[in-house]
Amino acid sequence: ENNGNIYVKASNGWNLESAKAMSADQNGTLINNGTIIVDGATAMALTTKAEGQKIINAGTISVNKGYGISININDKTGDASTLTVQNTGTIEVAKSQTGVIFNQSFDKGTFTNSGNLTGEGTAISSSANNSTINNAGVIANTSEKGKALSISGKDQILNNTGVIQANG
């Protein structure tokens, strides 16, 4: 649990997930109530799957280069239905970067946003299948080159009672 400030700057080239501010393995729970700033890294990451894992951002994440929240589980079974991934805080994304990213290992998973995901890059990018995005907050890109949502997985559900703003 982070209640303070974490700053990670990495120069690891193309792999923005190799350096992490917070990472959960096995039955891990990550909670950010403070501030995380990443440059060339990932703020909060889940890389192995286990029952009941949680990633919760209730603070502020600023992404200069990299990802705010990344679910990239090295597990081919594709069922993240027991994971809790939610944002009640703020995730700010710099140009060409991503606030929340889910690969195909997030299949059947659910992401809930009641906070703010904004910035010049892509707010949410998902290639997961049969997954759900619940938005009661704000998902927005502020640049004509960015995207509010980039969804390429099959049978994804978007439940929106908040604001989705796409510029460009």
Disulfide bonds with the S-S distance in Angstrom:
none
